[in-house]
Amino acid sequence: MKGRRRWLGAAVSLVALLGAATHLIWPGLKIDAITVLLVVVALVPWLGDLLETIELPGGWKVKYRDLQQRQDALERTTEEASSTARAALGAARGEDLPPTMETVHLFAEEYRRLRKTPRQPARTAELDQLFGTMVTVLPRVPGFDPVQAFGDDEGGIRLAGYAALYGRPDPALLEETVRALSRESTAFIQYWGIRTVAAMLERADPGDVPEEVFDLLQELLGRLPNGTSRREQLARLLDSRRYG
């Protein structure tokens, strides 16, 4: 961060020196307010680490960090919408798969394969689609126990547990699901686990939800990295409970 600020400071100083040189070489050159405005607007993306507020001609103020926070929130919302769309695409693919334990293990193998590939947007997209396919199949698998799946060493099996409850939310299993989520350390599983809990809370009677559920979720929120979609999801979930 310090290195970046030094480079930004050097860039701003360079622009100022170029302006001074231009004035010396062409002293008769007129620079109007529009030109100044355009230069400032061009510099705004590079000044976020240096300035809190820029005041432009006419009294218009740009609060860079506020704009950046809104942009970040918009990007996270877009990411969430994209993951939902990809999961829906995967759900359509699961309609013809047999609802058997063998299919569950095939899902786990596919999850394990994808996790070994390089971390990039394409991998996340495939994982979202896999989760969507699970959502279609898992609720129909005879004998599949989501709570038991949460304790499995295989990440794909744990993900299958959340997929089963996302497809068929059961408020009676809410506390066990939240306890499992509080122990989960894989970011992708956390993300869909939080969304599964949100779906279960929507169907639960508020009076039947133990306070410990929200205590565990609040503790989890404190451990999630800032700026991540899963933290944003959980923060909104807790805020809706607090102010809803």
ChimeraX attribute file (.defattr): number of C-alpha atoms within 10 A of each C-alpha:
attribute: neighborCount
match mode: 1-to-1
recipient: residues
	/A:1	7
	/A:2	8
	/A:3	8
	/A:4	10
	/A:5	15
	/A:6	12
	/A:7	13
	/A:8	17
	/A:9	16
	/A:10	12
	/A:11	15
	/A:12	15
	/A:13	12
	/A:14	12
	/A:15	14
	/A:16	12
	/A:17	12
	/A:18	12
	/A:19	12
	/A:20	13
	/A:21	12
	/A:22	13
	/A:23	14
	/A:24	11
	/A:25	10
	/A:26	10
	/A:27	10
	/A:28	9
	/A:29	10
	/A:30	9
	/A:31	9
	/A:32	8
	/A:33	12
	/A:34	10
	/A:35	11
	/A:36	13
	/A:37	13
	/A:38	11
	/A:39	12
	/A:40	15
	/A:41	14
	/A:42	11
	/A:43	14
	/A:44	18
	/A:45	11
	/A:46	17
	/A:47	20
	/A:48	19
	/A:49	16
	/A:50	13
	/A:51	13
	/A:52	12
	/A:53	15
	/A:54	16
	/A:55	11
	/A:56	14
	/A:57	10
	/A:58	7
	/A:59	8
	/A:60	9
	/A:61	11
	/A:62	16
	/A:63	15
	/A:64	20
	/A:65	15
	/A:66	13
	/A:67	12
	/A:68	13
	/A:69	12
	/A:70	12
	/A:71	12
	/A:72	14
	/A:73	16
	/A:74	12
	/A:75	13
	/A:76	18
	/A:77	15
	/A:78	13
	/A:79	13
	/A:80	17
	/A:81	12
	/A:82	14
	/A:83	21
	/A:84	15
	/A:85	16
	/A:86	21
	/A:87	23
	/A:88	19
	/A:89	16
	/A:90	23
	/A:91	21
	/A:92	14
	/A:93	17
	/A:94	19
	/A:95	13
	/A:96	9
	/A:97	12
	/A:98	14
	/A:99	19
	/A:100	16
	/A:101	14
	/A:102	11
	/A:103	16
	/A:104	20
	/A:105	15
	/A:106	14
	/A:107	20
	/A:108	21
	/A:109	16
	/A:110	15
	/A:111	21
	/A:112	15
	/A:113	11
	/A:114	16
	/A:115	15
	/A:116	9
	/A:117	10
	/A:118	9
	/A:119	10
	/A:120	8
	/A:121	9
	/A:122	11
	/A:123	15
	/A:124	16
	/A:125	17
	/A:126	18
	/A:127	22
	/A:128	24
	/A:129	24
	/A:130	28
	/A:131	28
	/A:132	26
	/A:133	25
	/A:134	31
	/A:135	26
	/A:136	24
	/A:137	24
	/A:138	28
	/A:139	22
	/A:140	15
	/A:141	16
	/A:142	10
	/A:143	9
	/A:144	18
	/A:145	15
	/A:146	22
	/A:147	17
	/A:148	12
	/A:149	20
	/A:150	24
	/A:151	15
	/A:152	13
	/A:153	9
	/A:154	16
	/A:155	22
	/A:156	25
	/A:157	24
	/A:158	23
	/A:159	26
	/A:160	31
	/A:161	27
	/A:162	31
	/A:163	27
	/A:164	25
	/A:165	25
	/A:166	25
	/A:167	19
	/A:168	17
	/A:169	22
	/A:170	17
	/A:171	20
	/A:172	13
	/A:173	14
	/A:174	23
	/A:175	18
	/A:176	16
	/A:177	24
	/A:178	21
	/A:179	15
	/A:180	18
	/A:181	25
	/A:182	20
	/A:183	13
	/A:184	18
	/A:185	11
	/A:186	11
	/A:187	14
	/A:188	15
	/A:189	22
	/A:190	23
	/A:191	19
	/A:192	21
	/A:193	26
	/A:194	22
	/A:195	18
	/A:196	24
	/A:197	25
	/A:198	20
	/A:199	19
	/A:200	20
	/A:201	18
	/A:202	11
	/A:203	12
	/A:204	16
	/A:205	9
	/A:206	11
	/A:207	7
	/A:208	9
	/A:209	15
	/A:210	11
	/A:211	11
	/A:212	12
	/A:213	16
	/A:214	16
	/A:215	11
	/A:216	16
	/A:217	20
	/A:218	15
	/A:219	11
	/A:220	18
	/A:221	19
	/A:222	11
	/A:223	10
	/A:224	17
	/A:225	12
	/A:226	11
	/A:227	12
	/A:228	14
	/A:229	20
	/A:230	24
	/A:231	20
	/A:232	19
	/A:233	20
	/A:234	22
	/A:235	16
	/A:236	13
	/A:237	19
	/A:238	16
	/A:239	11
	/A:240	10
	/A:241	12
	/A:242	8
	/A:243	6
	/A:244	7
